[in-house]
């Protein structure tokens, strides 16, 4: 025996589980829920062991028949794998499942090819429509042409053979346009200068005219003074009121001198006016001439711009046609009705027919029928075993509910589940007889479930806490002593009926004085002779 220091890990939990699953005879299997609400599940050794242990805390429970079923996922796992363990689905069933998987894979491939072909045709037609519209835009396809059938491929093939002129260098009007724009700008500037000169001359002429009118008005007023002669006396005295004045009255000579100066100014104004008018007329004539030149230059500029745009459009049209023919040629070479994705409709129909055939062999109705039949056999054995125990609903038709994982008694008042059956004595009794009947069937059908059942403290409800030897006389109530005796007699009978190899392991206080009981005792752990020696905690 190696020491604990010498022990080392040489496998993993999953590897060990896989090994034990194969060792117990569980073949490749898979449960597939019809509703698709759960993932497929393969039965393994962990699921099988749910039916092999009845711990002390489980064997007397009314709401849990199988070990570790307080976990919802474990309960679902046992419910899903129970048909396999009972034998309702065998190895042939899983061979059909494998065949079904292969056929469905073939069907998916063929369906994908079919979908690809349909998609290719749809894509081709969509591209044809775009190519026809593009051909109309570049002028290689008549505007009234309509692609109504597969003849469009032949038509497009002919269009793809169209000779497209090579793109030539078009006449660049850029320099001409630049020159005309500069010339037009120069004329605009000259017209603007002449217009400003004309406006200034007209303003000067207008001011001169106003000045002449003002001077003429002054002359008229001064001329009226000439009717008086030179006054006598002091000119600092007002001739009318004879009073001294601050501004003496001008003399006649001064007035006449002023008139002569005004005449000179008027004469100058009259001489300049014709020259100004002539200058304005000359400016107007130049402006008109330049305006005509501006119109002509603008017309030439518009013509040059239009010619340049036409040349560019023609060049772009040639390039667009060349590109279109290239795209069209590539399309014709890669896509055509004769080159569709390879697909065999008859093969798909054949595979679907095979799938239906396999499914007919995997009908869930047939599996359910088998399960119901097998559970009926188990239920009959449970009913037979119940005759040996003094239980509530004794003699009723018992059955194992594979959906709810419990024991049900069919009575005239309706089904009674384990949770509604009396007290602890009933719960222990139904636990024991249900598992014994289940293992009777498993061994009868040689199913891959370990051939043992462990019952821990099945008589715990009958013995007092201070029981020492486990003899029946330690139980005060006669009915309880009889119940313990009957329970072990049931176990003894079941072990005789259940096919080998099967081992029933009972861990209990009871010690019956029957010969068959004494012969079945392997170890008796009481007092200091315990499973765990009292000296171990001190080590």
WORA-V489007 format. One record per residue. N is the residue number from 1. RES is the residue in three letters. NEAR is the number of other C-alpha atoms within 12 Angstrom. Layout:
N:RES:NEAR
N:RES:NEAR
//
This chain:
1:UNK:6
2:UNK:7
3:UNK:7
4:UNK:8
5:UNK:8
6:UNK:8
7:UNK:9
8:UNK:10
9:UNK:10
10:UNK:8
11:UNK:11
12:UNK:11
13:UNK:12
14:UNK:13
15:UNK:13
16:UNK:17
17:UNK:21
18:UNK:22
19:UNK:19
20:UNK:23
21:UNK:26
22:UNK:21
23:UNK:16
24:UNK:24
25:UNK:23
26:UNK:31
27:UNK:28
28:UNK:24
29:UNK:31
30:UNK:30
31:UNK:34
32:UNK:24
33:UNK:18
34:UNK:14
35:UNK:9
36:UNK:10
37:UNK:10
38:UNK:14
39:UNK:16
40:UNK:19
41:UNK:25
42:UNK:28
43:UNK:38
44:UNK:36
45:UNK:31
46:UNK:31
47:UNK:37
48:UNK:39
49:UNK:32
50:UNK:36
51:UNK:42
52:UNK:35
53:UNK:36
54:UNK:35
55:UNK:30
56:UNK:22
57:UNK:26
58:UNK:30
59:UNK:39
60:UNK:35
61:UNK:35
62:UNK:28
63:UNK:28
64:UNK:30
65:UNK:42
66:UNK:44
67:UNK:35
68:UNK:29
69:UNK:28
70:UNK:19
71:UNK:14
72:UNK:14
73:UNK:16
74:UNK:24
75:UNK:26
76:UNK:27
77:UNK:35
78:UNK:37
79:UNK:32
80:UNK:35
81:UNK:39
82:UNK:44
83:UNK:37
84:UNK:40
85:UNK:45
86:UNK:41
87:UNK:32
88:UNK:32
89:UNK:37
90:UNK:30
91:UNK:21
92:UNK:19
93:UNK:29
94:UNK:24
95:UNK:20
96:UNK:27
97:UNK:29
98:UNK:21
99:UNK:23
100:UNK:26
101:UNK:20
102:UNK:19
103:UNK:27
104:UNK:26
105:UNK:18
106:UNK:23
107:UNK:29
108:UNK:19
109:UNK:20
110:UNK:26
111:UNK:26
112:UNK:22
113:UNK:22
114:UNK:24
115:UNK:21
116:UNK:20
117:UNK:25
118:UNK:19
119:UNK:18
120:UNK:25
121:UNK:22
122:UNK:18
123:UNK:20
124:UNK:27
125:UNK:25
126:UNK:16
127:UNK:26
128:UNK:34
129:UNK:24
130:UNK:21
131:UNK:36
132:UNK:34
133:UNK:24
134:UNK:24
135:UNK:33
136:UNK:22
137:UNK:18
138:UNK:27
139:UNK:24
140:UNK:32
141:UNK:27
142:UNK:18
143:UNK:15
144:UNK:13
145:UNK:17
146:UNK:21
147:UNK:24
148:UNK:13
149:UNK:13
150:UNK:19
151:UNK:16
152:UNK:25
153:UNK:30
154:UNK:20
155:UNK:26
156:UNK:40
157:UNK:27
158:UNK:18
159:UNK:30
160:UNK:29
161:UNK:19
162:UNK:21
163:UNK:15
164:UNK:23
165:UNK:16
166:UNK:17
167:UNK:19
168:UNK:16
169:UNK:13
170:UNK:19
171:UNK:19
172:UNK:20
173:UNK:24
174:UNK:20
175:UNK:15
176:UNK:21
177:UNK:25
178:UNK:19
179:UNK:18
180:UNK:27
181:UNK:25
182:UNK:18
183:UNK:23
184:UNK:27
185:UNK:20
186:UNK:19
187:UNK:28
188:UNK:23
189:UNK:18
190:UNK:23
191:UNK:26
192:UNK:21
193:UNK:19
194:UNK:27
195:UNK:26
196:UNK:18
197:UNK:23
198:UNK:26
199:UNK:20
200:UNK:18
201:UNK:26
202:UNK:24
203:UNK:17
204:UNK:22
205:UNK:25
206:UNK:18
207:UNK:17
208:UNK:25
209:UNK:25
210:UNK:17
211:UNK:21
212:UNK:26
213:UNK:19
214:UNK:18
215:UNK:27
216:UNK:24
217:UNK:18
218:UNK:23
219:UNK:26
220:UNK:17
221:UNK:18
222:UNK:26
223:UNK:21
224:UNK:16
225:UNK:22
226:UNK:19
227:UNK:13
228:UNK:15
229:UNK:12
230:UNK:19
231:UNK:18
232:UNK:12
233:UNK:10
234:UNK:17
235:UNK:21
236:UNK:20
237:UNK:18
238:UNK:19
239:UNK:17
240:UNK:12
241:UNK:9
242:UNK:12
243:UNK:14
244:UNK:15
245:UNK:15
246:UNK:10
247:UNK:12
248:UNK:14
249:UNK:21
250:UNK:19
251:UNK:21
252:UNK:21
253:UNK:18
254:UNK:16
255:UNK:25
256:UNK:23
257:UNK:18
258:UNK:23
259:UNK:26
260:UNK:19
261:UNK:19
262:UNK:27
263:UNK:23
264:UNK:18
265:UNK:24
266:UNK:26
267:UNK:16
268:UNK:19
269:UNK:27
270:UNK:22
271:UNK:16
272:UNK:20
273:UNK:25
274:UNK:16
275:UNK:18
276:UNK:27
277:UNK:23
278:UNK:17
279:UNK:23
280:UNK:26
281:UNK:21
282:UNK:19
283:UNK:27
284:UNK:25
285:UNK:18
286:UNK:23
287:UNK:26
288:UNK:20
289:UNK:18
290:UNK:27
291:UNK:24
292:UNK:18
293:UNK:23
294:UNK:26
295:UNK:19
296:UNK:19
297:UNK:27
298:UNK:24
299:UNK:18
300:UNK:23
301:UNK:27
302:UNK:21
303:UNK:18
304:UNK:25
305:UNK:24
306:UNK:18
307:UNK:21
308:UNK:22
309:UNK:21
310:UNK:18
311:UNK:22
312:UNK:23
313:UNK:19
314:UNK:23
315:UNK:24
316:UNK:22
317:UNK:25
318:UNK:25
319:UNK:21
320:UNK:26
321:UNK:33
322:UNK:27
323:UNK:23
324:UNK:34
325:UNK:32
326:UNK:24
327:UNK:26
328:UNK:34
329:UNK:24
330:UNK:18
331:UNK:24
332:UNK:28
333:UNK:18
334:UNK:16
335:UNK:27
336:UNK:28
337:UNK:26
338:UNK:16
339:UNK:15
340:UNK:22
341:UNK:21
342:UNK:20
343:UNK:21
344:UNK:20
345:UNK:18
346:UNK:14
347:UNK:20
348:UNK:24
349:UNK:19
350:UNK:18
351:UNK:27
352:UNK:24
353:UNK:18
354:UNK:23
355:UNK:27
356:UNK:20
357:UNK:18
358:UNK:25
359:UNK:23
360:UNK:18
361:UNK:22
362:UNK:28
363:UNK:20
364:UNK:20
365:UNK:16
366:UNK:18
367:UNK:24
368:UNK:22
369:UNK:17
370:UNK:21
371:UNK:31
372:UNK:23
373:UNK:21
374:UNK:33
375:UNK:35
376:UNK:24
377:UNK:28
378:UNK:35
379:UNK:37
380:UNK:28
381:UNK:32
382:UNK:39
383:UNK:32
384:UNK:26
385:UNK:39
386:UNK:37
387:UNK:25
388:UNK:29
389:UNK:33
390:UNK:27
391:UNK:31
392:UNK:27
393:UNK:31
394:UNK:26
395:UNK:22
396:UNK:26
397:UNK:28
398:UNK:37
399:UNK:39
400:UNK:42
401:UNK:29
402:UNK:31
403:UNK:22
404:UNK:24
405:UNK:36
406:UNK:34
407:UNK:45
408:UNK:37
409:UNK:34
410:UNK:24
411:UNK:17
412:UNK:10
413:UNK:9
414:UNK:13
415:UNK:22
416:UNK:24
417:UNK:29
418:UNK:37
419:UNK:26
420:UNK:20
421:UNK:29
422:UNK:22
423:UNK:18
424:UNK:27
425:UNK:32
426:UNK:35
427:UNK:38
428:UNK:45
429:UNK:47
430:UNK:52
431:UNK:48
432:UNK:48
433:UNK:47
434:UNK:46
435:UNK:44
436:UNK:47
437:UNK:42
438:UNK:44
439:UNK:44
440:UNK:41
441:UNK:35
442:UNK:37
443:UNK:30
444:UNK:24
445:UNK:24
446:UNK:24
447:UNK:30
448:UNK:39
449:UNK:42
450:UNK:34
451:UNK:34
452:UNK:31
453:UNK:40
454:UNK:33
455:UNK:36
456:UNK:27
457:UNK:30
458:UNK:40
459:UNK:40
460:UNK:32
461:UNK:29
462:UNK:34
463:UNK:28
464:UNK:22
465:UNK:14
466:UNK:13
467:UNK:22
468:UNK:21
469:UNK:22
470:UNK:29
471:UNK:24
472:UNK:30
473:UNK:24
474:UNK:23
475:UNK:29
476:UNK:15
477:UNK:16
478:UNK:14
479:UNK:18
480:UNK:26
481:UNK:27
482:UNK:23
483:UNK:30
484:UNK:38
485:UNK:31
486:UNK:29
487:UNK:39
488:UNK:40
489:UNK:26
490:UNK:34
491:UNK:39
492:UNK:30
493:UNK:23
494:UNK:34
495:UNK:29
496:UNK:18
497:UNK:22
498:UNK:30
499:UNK:24
500:UNK:21
501:UNK:22
502:UNK:26
503:UNK:26
504:UNK:35
505:UNK:27
506:UNK:33
507:UNK:30
508:UNK:32
509:UNK:31
510:UNK:39
511:UNK:34
512:UNK:28
513:UNK:18
514:UNK:17
515:UNK:12
516:UNK:17
517:UNK:21
518:UNK:16
519:UNK:13
520:UNK:22
521:UNK:21
522:UNK:12
523:UNK:16
524:UNK:21
525:UNK:21
526:UNK:20
527:UNK:15
528:UNK:13
529:UNK:12
530:UNK:13
531:UNK:14
532:UNK:13
533:UNK:14
534:UNK:14
535:UNK:11
536:UNK:10
537:UNK:7
538:UNK:7
539:UNK:6
//
